[in-house]
Amino acid sequence: MNDSFDFLRECVKIIDHLRPGIIDGLAKELAAIRERGGRLFILGVGGSAASASHAANDFRKLCGLEAYAPTDNVAELTARTNDEGWDTVFAEYLKVSRLGAKDGLLVLSVGGGNLERNVSPNLVKALELAKGLKATILGIVGRDGGHTAKVADICVIIPTVNPDLVTPLTEAFHGVIWHCLVSHPALKAKPTKWESLT
């Protein structure tokens, strides 16, 4: 048995089942947000929050897209959680940021949010706010995509190839897909450092 080999083979299966046309569609929507002067708010919980932070940096630095990860403001996040409740932390952040129709919301999540199961209700409330304001809704999610996939304008669903590895594989592919996006000709505005040194 070679567990590392098996994990990598699962990655190959996911790549074989991803739909590149949807990723291209995401790139075009993100470019449109930038062109109309909109902002991108990237939401994630747990490991996906760290991915949201990294992705916000890449979209800002490499693509010239004004991007924010609300979880980067740990003081506001924890104050809102303590005072108002976990389920509204993202929606309230977006209200103060005056989220509007020019803006976009990108959800990075394993399950995409599910109110019935009380999983990531904060994502669901943020998505409902964005939908009501006619902001562009985008997602990179796993499993069946949850609420994100139901309401998104474009959503990449990372296929489940092994039910025992849904979370690590989904979170790994968040990085693969957003790096594909920030390298996409429709979005990339500046070279990455090492490539610029050649």
C-alpha positions in Angstrom: 0.0 0.0 0.0 1.2 3.5 -0.8 -1.1 6.1 0.7 0.7 9.0 -0.9 0.3 7.5 -4.3 -3.4 6.9 -3.7 -3.9 10.5 -2.7 -2.2 11.7 -5.8 -4.2 9.4 -8.0 -7.4 10.9 -6.5 -6.0 14.3 -7.6 -5.6 13.0 -11.1 -9.2 11.8 -11.1 -10.4 15.2 -10.0 -8.5 16.9 -12.8 -9.9 14.4 -15.3 -13.5 15.3 -14.2 -13.1 19.1 -13.9 -14.8 21.2 -16.6 -12.3 23.8 -17.9 -15.1 25.8 -19.6 -16.6 26.6 -16.2 -13.2 27.8 -15.0 -12.9 30.0 -18.1 -16.3 31.3 -17.3 -15.2 32.3 -13.8 -12.2 34.1 -15.3 -14.5 36.1 -17.6 -16.9 37.0 -14.8 -14.0 38.1 -12.6 -12.5 40.2 -15.4 -16.0 41.8 -15.9 -16.1 42.7 -12.2 -12.7 44.4 -12.5 -13.7 46.2 -15.7 -16.8 47.8 -14.2 -14.9 48.9 -11.1 -16.4 46.4 -8.8 -14.8 44.7 -5.8 -14.4 41.0 -5.0 -15.2 39.6 -1.6 -13.8 36.1 -1.0 -15.5 34.1 1.7 -14.3 30.9 3.4 -14.5 29.2 6.8 -11.8 27.2 8.5 -9.1 26.1 6.1 -11.0 27.9 3.3 -10.6 31.2 5.2 -6.8 30.9 4.9 -7.3 30.1 1.2 -9.6 33.2 0.9 -6.8 35.3 2.3 -4.2 33.9 -0.1 -6.6 34.3 -3.0 -7.4 37.9 -2.2 -3.7 38.7 -2.3 -3.2 37.0 -5.7 -6.3 38.7 -7.3 -5.1 42.1 -6.0 -1.4 41.7 -6.8 -1.5 39.8 -10.0 -4.8 40.8 -11.5 -5.3 44.3 -10.3 -8.7 43.3 -8.9 -9.8 45.0 -5.7 -10.3 41.9 -3.5 -11.0 41.4 0.2 -11.2 38.4 2.6 -13.4 39.4 5.5 -11.8 36.9 7.7 -8.5 38.8 7.5 -10.0 41.3 9.9 -9.9 39.1 12.9 -11.0 41.9 15.3 -14.2 42.6 13.4 -14.8 38.9 12.8 -14.5 38.0 16.5 -16.4 41.1 17.7 -19.3 40.3 15.4 -19.3 36.6 16.4 -19.3 37.5 20.1 -21.9 40.3 19.9 -24.2 39.4 17.0 -23.7 35.7 16.3 -21.6 33.6 13.9 -24.3 33.3 11.3 -24.3 37.0 10.4 -20.6 37.8 10.4 -20.2 37.9 6.6 -23.5 39.6 5.8 -22.9 42.4 8.3 -19.3 42.9 6.9 -20.7 43.1 3.4 -23.4 45.6 4.5 -20.8 48.0 5.9 -18.7 47.5 2.7 -21.8 48.6 0.8 -21.9 45.5 -1.4 -23.7 46.3 -4.6 -24.5 45.1 -8.1 -21.0 46.0 -9.5 -19.3 43.7 -6.9 -18.7 40.0 -6.7 -18.8 37.4 -4.0 -16.5 34.3 -4.4 -17.2 31.4 -2.0 -14.5 28.9 -1.3 -16.1 26.0 0.6 -16.2 22.3 1.0 -20.0 22.1 1.3 -21.2 25.5 0.1 -23.4 26.2 3.1 -26.5 24.4 4.2 -29.1 26.0 6.6 -31.0 22.8 7.2 -27.9 21.1 8.5 -26.6 24.3 10.2 -23.4 24.1 8.2 -21.8 27.4 7.4 -25.0 29.5 7.9 -22.8 32.6 7.6 -22.1 31.7 4.0 -25.8 31.2 3.3 -26.8 34.6 4.8 -24.1 36.4 2.8 -25.2 34.7 -0.4 -28.8 35.7 0.2 -27.7 39.3 0.8 -25.6 39.3 -2.4 -28.4 37.8 -4.4 -30.8 40.4 -3.2 -28.4 43.2 -4.2 -27.7 41.6 -7.6 -24.0 41.1 -6.9 -22.2 38.5 -9.0 -22.0 35.2 -7.1 -19.2 32.8 -7.9 -18.1 29.6 -6.1 -15.4 26.9 -5.9 -17.0 24.2 -3.8 -17.0 20.5 -3.2 -19.6 17.8 -2.7 -22.9 18.9 -4.3 -22.1 22.6 -3.8 -24.7 23.3 -1.2 -26.4 26.7 -1.2 -23.5 28.2 -3.2 -24.1 26.0 -6.2 -27.9 26.7 -6.0 -27.6 30.5 -6.2 -24.2 31.1 -8.0 -24.0 32.7 -11.4 -21.0 30.3 -12.1 -19.8 27.6 -9.7 -17.0 25.1 -10.0 -17.9 21.9 -8.2 -14.9 19.8 -7.4 -16.0 16.3 -7.9 -16.1 13.8 -5.1 -13.8 11.0 -6.1 -13.4 9.5 -2.6 -15.9 10.2 0.1 -13.3 9.8 2.8 -11.2 12.7 1.4 -13.8 15.3 0.4 -12.4 18.1 2.6 -8.6 17.8 2.0 -9.1 17.3 -1.8 -11.6 20.1 -2.1 -9.4 22.5 -0.1 -6.4 21.5 -2.2 -8.2 22.2 -5.4 -9.4 25.6 -4.2 -5.7 26.6 -4.6 -5.3 24.8 -7.9 -8.3 26.6 -9.4 -7.6 30.1 -8.1 -4.0 29.9 -9.3 -5.4 28.8 -12.7 -7.6 31.9 -12.6 -4.9 34.4 -11.6 -2.7 33.0 -14.4 -5.6 33.2 -16.9 -5.0 35.6 -19.9 -8.4 37.2 -19.2 -7.3 38.2 -15.7 -3.5 38.3 -15.3 -2.1 41.8 -15.3 1.3 41.4 -13.8 4.0 38.6 -13.9 4.8 36.6 -10.8 8.2 37.3 -9.3 10.2 34.2 -10.3 8.9 34.2 -13.9 9.8 37.9 -14.2 13.4 37.1 -13.4 14.0 35.0 -16.5 
